[in-house]
Amino acid sequence: MSNILPRTVVVVGASAAGLTAAESLRRQGYADRLVLVGEETHLPYDRPPLSKQLLSGEWETDRLSLRTPEAVAELGLDLRLGSRAVSLDTHAREVTLDDGSPVRYDALVVATGTRARRLPGAEGLANVHVLRTLEDAVALRADLAALPHLVVVGGGFVGAEAAAVARRLGCEVTLVTDTAQPMGDALGDELGAMLRAVHAENGVNVITGSRVERLRTESGRATGVQLVDGSVIDAQSVLVGIGARPNTEWLVGSGLTVTDGVVCDAMLQAAPGVWAAGDVAAWPHPLTGQPARIEHRTNAGEQGLAVARSILLGPDRATTFESVPYVWSDQYDLKIQVYGRTREADEVHVVEGSTDERRLIALYGRAGRVCAAVGVNMVRSLRGYRPQVAEGAALTLGSVA
């Protein structure tokens, strides 16, 4: 196959994955037309601080920018901010934007990410929030300034982090999750129980194993949430953190395989000339071979870099994308870090420290192999376990003693 470089590369999605892909193309010598399309009007910005530093008021919005305006300008992009891709024709190699304009490509990177899931009936309610965009975080921060009773629906990363921030600001907080423990699906029951105790000690009312059935509303605002058992929790502000959906609707009819994300091969190629990167990309799981997505900031950057490299190498020389997923969470005085895929584990062993100390390292195993390592307030020590995760090392009692 020919490795002739594309004359026009179009990147749809101007967040971490998309910007990294564009930047990497330039750094590796690509000098032709490079189009970056972004639905938001902002220059690319970092999302993890939305539920941490920005929400707490420690940072202002200008600190979120991934690159300065000058650095973006130096990339020589055809920058289309405030534009949304509405359709893709892979035969004509053309993306259509929401103003009707077509954008032709020789190579396309789909990096449209995800959007927050919402509760039914939440539309138009000013005090019901999600936390995915800069505007989302600014609106929630404004609400928290009045020190409301905040009900957090969902006990994942976003919900748990926002609950911690709201308590430190002085809000009354109730967290409702359908899992047995906050972040229990990611950390397991033992570490989840430790996290629940920390939230409770900091004044959060934690309700586990329960699901919100509907919102209670009055005069265009939410007044509370009703649980499946019929009980009602009064609320002056509600944050919904129940996961995200990949932004793939614009790809219907394109010929790409779209399930829970854009299905790619092991090189992140979804079709001839089309690649995917970041939260929207679903590529073969290294253990099961089934499509898997990862919604982590570091993964987005790594995939953007990998896709840029593969575009320049050509499909016949592209290499398999391999990485060790990494994510972190700051809650109160806890620094929680995760290498690998904890949700696949069928066993968990605390190998250093303890949940009582709230300083520990735990190894997560699947079918006798290390699939993840989690550290709590043990930043330096945790790095030493990353090779075990990368190699899928044997998890034996001797190796975890």
C-alpha positions in Angstrom: 0.0 0.0 0.0 1.1 3.6 -0.7 2.2 5.8 2.2 1.6 9.1 0.4 0.9 11.7 3.0 -2.6 13.1 3.1 -3.0 16.7 1.7 -5.8 17.5 4.2 -6.2 16.1 7.7 -9.5 17.0 9.5 -9.7 16.5 13.3 -13.2 16.7 14.7 -13.2 17.4 18.4 -11.1 20.1 19.9 -10.3 18.7 23.4 -7.3 16.8 24.6 -7.3 14.0 22.1 -8.0 16.2 19.1 -5.5 18.9 20.0 -2.8 16.3 20.7 -3.4 14.7 17.3 -3.1 18.0 15.6 -0.1 19.2 17.6 1.6 15.8 17.1 1.1 15.9 13.3 2.9 19.3 13.2 5.7 18.2 15.5 6.3 15.2 13.3 6.6 17.3 10.2 3.2 17.4 8.6 3.0 20.8 6.8 -0.2 20.6 4.7 -3.7 21.6 5.5 -4.9 20.7 9.0 -8.5 21.5 10.1 -9.5 21.3 13.8 -13.3 21.4 14.4 -14.7 22.1 17.9 -18.3 22.5 19.0 -17.3 24.7 21.9 -16.2 28.3 21.3 -13.3 28.0 23.7 -9.7 27.0 22.8 -9.0 23.5 23.9 -9.0 23.1 27.7 -8.4 20.5 30.3 -11.5 18.8 31.9 -10.2 17.0 35.1 -9.9 20.3 37.0 -13.6 21.1 36.4 -14.6 19.0 39.3 -11.6 19.9 41.4 -9.7 23.2 41.2 -12.2 25.2 39.1 -15.3 24.1 41.1 -13.5 24.9 44.4 -12.6 28.4 43.2 -8.9 27.6 43.5 -8.5 28.2 39.8 -10.2 30.5 37.4 -11.1 29.5 33.8 -8.0 30.9 32.2 -5.9 28.2 33.9 -7.7 25.4 32.1 -6.3 26.2 28.7 -4.2 23.3 27.3 -2.2 25.8 25.1 -2.0 29.5 24.9 -3.6 31.3 22.0 -0.1 32.0 20.6 0.9 28.3 20.8 -2.3 27.3 19.0 -1.8 30.0 16.3 1.7 28.7 15.7 0.2 25.3 14.6 -1.2 26.9 11.5 -4.6 25.3 11.8 -7.8 25.9 9.9 -9.5 26.3 13.3 -13.3 25.9 13.3 -14.4 26.6 16.9 -18.1 26.9 17.6 -18.8 24.5 14.8 -20.5 21.1 15.1 -20.0 18.1 12.7 -23.5 16.8 11.8 -22.7 14.1 9.2 -19.9 12.1 7.6 -19.7 10.7 4.1 -16.8 8.2 4.1 -17.1 7.5 0.4 -16.8 11.2 -0.6 -14.4 11.8 2.4 -16.4 14.7 3.5 -17.6 16.1 6.9 -20.6 18.4 7.0 -20.8 21.1 9.6 -23.9 22.5 11.3 -23.8 25.6 9.0 -24.1 23.3 6.0 -20.5 23.7 4.9 -18.6 20.7 3.7 -15.0 19.9 4.7 -13.1 17.4 2.6 -10.4 15.3 4.0 -7.8 12.7 3.0 -7.4 11.6 6.7 -10.0 12.1 9.4 -9.6 11.9 13.2 -12.9 11.4 15.2 -12.3 12.8 18.7 -15.8 14.0 19.6 -15.6 12.6 23.1 -18.7 12.2 25.3 -21.5 14.1 26.9 -23.0 13.8 30.4 -26.0 11.5 30.9 -29.0 13.4 32.3 -32.0 12.4 34.4 -35.4 12.4 32.7 -37.3 15.6 33.5 -34.2 17.7 34.2 -34.4 19.8 31.1 -34.8 23.5 31.8 -34.3 23.2 35.5 -31.7 25.9 36.4 -30.5 24.2 39.6 -30.0 20.7 38.1 -26.4 20.4 36.9 -24.1 18.0 35.1 -20.3 18.5 35.1 -18.7 18.0 31.6 -18.0 21.4 30.2 -16.5 24.7 31.4 -20.0 26.2 31.4 -21.3 23.3 33.5 -18.6 23.9 36.1 -19.1 27.7 36.2 -22.8 27.3 36.7 -22.5 24.8 39.5 -19.8 26.9 41.2 -22.2 29.9 41.1 -24.9 27.7 42.7 -22.5 26.4 45.4 -21.6 30.0 46.4 -25.1 30.2 48.1 -24.2 27.2 50.2 -27.2 25.1 49.2 -28.1 21.6 50.2 -26.5 19.8 47.3 -27.8 16.3 46.3 -25.2 14.5 44.2 -26.7 11.7 42.1 -24.0 9.2 41.3 -21.0 8.0 43.2 -18.3 7.9 40.5 -15.3 10.1 40.1 -17.2 13.2 39.2 -19.9 12.8 41.9 -17.4 11.9 44.7 -15.0 14.7 43.8 -17.8 17.3 43.6 -19.2 16.2 46.9 -15.8 16.7 48.6 -15.5 20.2 47.1 -19.0 21.2 48.1 -18.4 20.1 51.7 -15.2 22.0 51.9 -17.0 25.1 50.7 -19.5 24.6 53.5 -22.5 23.1 51.7 -24.7 20.5 53.1 -24.3 17.4 50.9 -26.1 14.2 50.3 -24.6 11.7 47.9 -26.9 9.0 46.4 -25.4 6.0 44.5 -26.8 2.7 43.3 -23.5 0.9 44.1 -22.7 -0.6 47.4 -20.0 2.0 48.0 -19.0 5.3 46.4 -16.7 4.5 43.5 -17.2 0.9 44.4 -17.4 -0.1 40.7 -14.0 1.3 40.1 -12.3 0.6 43.4 -14.1 -2.4 44.8 -16.0 -2.7 48.1 -13.0 -2.5 50.5 -11.5 0.7 49.2 -15.0 2.0 48.5 -16.0 1.5 52.1 -12.9 3.4 53.2 -13.9 6.3 50.9 -17.5 6.2 52.2 -16.2 6.6 55.8 -14.0 9.5 54.7 -17.0 11.3 53.1 -19.1 10.6 56.2 -16.5 11.9 58.5 -16.4 15.1 56.5 -20.2 15.5 56.9 -21.6 14.0 53.6 -24.8 12.0 54.0 -24.0 8.9 51.9 -26.9 6.8 50.6 -25.7 3.6 48.9 -27.5 0.9 47.0 -30.3 3.2 46.0 -31.4 4.9 42.8 -33.1 8.1 42.0 -36.5 7.5 40.4 -37.4 11.1 39.5 -36.8 14.7 40.4 -39.3 16.7 42.4 -39.9 20.1 40.9 -41.7 23.4 41.5 -41.8 26.6 39.5 -39.1 25.5 37.1 -36.6 24.3 39.8 -35.8 21.0 41.4 -36.9 20.8 45.1 -35.7 17.3 45.7 -35.1 13.8 44.4 -37.4 10.8 44.9 -35.7 7.4 45.4 -37.1 4.1 44.2 -38.2 3.3 47.7 -40.5 6.4 47.7 -38.4 8.4 50.1 -37.7 12.0 49.1 -34.5 14.0 49.8 -35.0 17.8 49.7 -32.5 19.7 47.6 -31.7 23.3 46.7 -29.2 22.1 44.0 -28.7 18.8 42.3 -25.6 17.5 40.5 -26.2 14.5 38.2 -23.0 12.4 37.8 -24.3 9.1 36.3 -21.8 8.6 33.5 -21.4 9.7 29.9 -22.5 8.9 26.4 -20.2 8.9 23.4 -20.9 11.6 20.8 -21.6 9.5 17.8 -25.0 10.5 16.5 -23.5 12.5 13.7 -21.9 9.3 12.4 -25.2 7.5 11.7 -25.3 6.4 8.1 -21.5 7.1 7.6 -20.6 3.4 7.3 -18.6 3.4 10.4 -19.4 0.7 13.0 -20.8 2.6 16.0 -21.9 0.8 19.2 -20.8 2.2 22.5 -18.3 4.5 20.7 -16.6 4.3 17.3 -15.4 0.7 16.8 -11.7 0.7 15.7 -9.1 -1.9 15.0 -6.0 -2.3 17.3 -4.4 0.6 15.4 -7.4 2.9 16.2 -8.4 2.9 12.5 -12.2 2.8 12.1 -12.3 2.7 8.3 -9.9 3.6 5.4 -8.7 7.1 6.2 -10.7 7.4 9.4 -9.2 7.1 12.9 -10.6 7.6 16.3 -9.1 8.9 19.6 -10.0 9.6 23.1 -13.3 8.9 25.0 -15.2 8.1 21.8 -12.8 5.4 20.5 -13.6 1.7 21.1 -10.7 -0.6 20.3 -10.1 -4.3 21.0 -9.6 -5.0 24.6 -6.2 -6.7 25.1 -7.7 -9.5 27.2 -11.1 -10.1 25.7 -10.8 -8.8 22.2 -14.1 -7.0 22.6 -14.4 -3.2 21.9 -13.5 -1.2 25.0 -13.6 2.6 25.7 -11.6 4.5 28.3 -12.7 7.9 29.5 -9.5 9.1 31.0 -7.5 12.3 30.3 -4.1 10.5 29.8 -5.6 8.0 27.5 -7.0 10.8 25.3 -3.5 12.3 24.9 -1.8 9.0 24.2 -4.4 8.0 21.6 -4.1 11.4 19.9 -0.4 11.0 19.7 -0.7 7.4 18.4 -3.2 8.4 15.7 -1.0 11.2 14.4 1.9 8.8 14.1 -0.2 6.2 12.3 -1.5 8.7 9.8 2.0 9.7 8.9 3.3 6.2 8.7 0.4 5.0 6.7 -2.0 2.1 7.4 0.4 -0.6 6.4 3.0 0.6 8.9 0.7 1.7 11.7 1.3 -0.1 15.0 -1.0 -1.5 17.7 -2.0 1.0 20.3 -1.0 -0.2 23.8 -1.0 1.7 27.0 -1.5 1.5 30.8 -4.6 3.6 31.6 -4.1 6.1 34.3 -6.5 8.2 36.3 -6.4 10.1 39.5 -8.9 11.6 42.0 -8.4 14.2 44.7 -10.9 14.0 47.6 -10.2 15.8 50.9 -6.7 14.7 51.9 -6.8 11.6 49.7 -4.8 11.3 46.5 -6.2 8.3 44.7 -4.3 7.0 41.6 -5.2 4.1 39.4 -3.0 2.3 36.8 -4.8 -0.2 34.6 -8.4 -1.5 34.5 -9.9 -2.1 37.9 -13.4 -3.0 36.7 -12.1 -6.3 35.2 -10.7 -7.6 38.5 -12.0 -10.7 40.2 -9.7 -10.3 43.2 -8.1 -7.4 45.1 -5.2 -7.5 47.5 -3.9 -4.6 49.7 -0.1 -5.1 49.4 1.2 -2.0 51.2 -0.4 0.1 54.0 -4.1 -0.4 55.0 -7.5 1.2 54.6 -7.3 2.1 58.3 -4.2 4.2 57.7 -5.8 5.6 54.5 -2.4 5.1 52.9 -2.1 2.0 50.8 -1.4 0.2 47.5 -3.8 -2.5 46.2 -3.3 -4.8 43.3 -6.2 -5.9 41.2 -6.2 -9.3 39.5 -8.1 -11.0 36.7 -7.7 -14.7 36.1 -4.5 -14.7 38.2 -2.9 -11.7 36.4 -2.4 -8.2 37.6 -4.8 -5.9 35.7 -4.6 -2.8 37.8 -2.8 -1.1 40.8 -4.4 1.6 43.0 -2.6 3.9 45.4 -4.0 6.1 48.1 -1.5 8.7 49.3 1.4 6.6 48.1 2.4 8.5 44.9 6.0 7.4 44.6 5.6 3.8 45.7 2.7 3.2 43.3 4.9 3.9 40.3 6.9 0.8 41.0 3.8 -1.4 40.3 3.1 0.1 36.9 5.4 -2.5 35.1 3.4 -5.4 36.7 0.2 -3.8 35.3 1.8 -3.3 31.9 3.1 -6.9 31.7 0.0 -8.5 33.2 2.3 -10.2 35.7 1.2 -13.2 37.6 -0.7 -12.3 40.8 0.3 -14.8 43.5 0.2 -14.7 47.2 4.0 -14.5 47.2 4.0 -11.5 44.9 1.6 -9.5 47.1 3.0 -10.4 50.5 
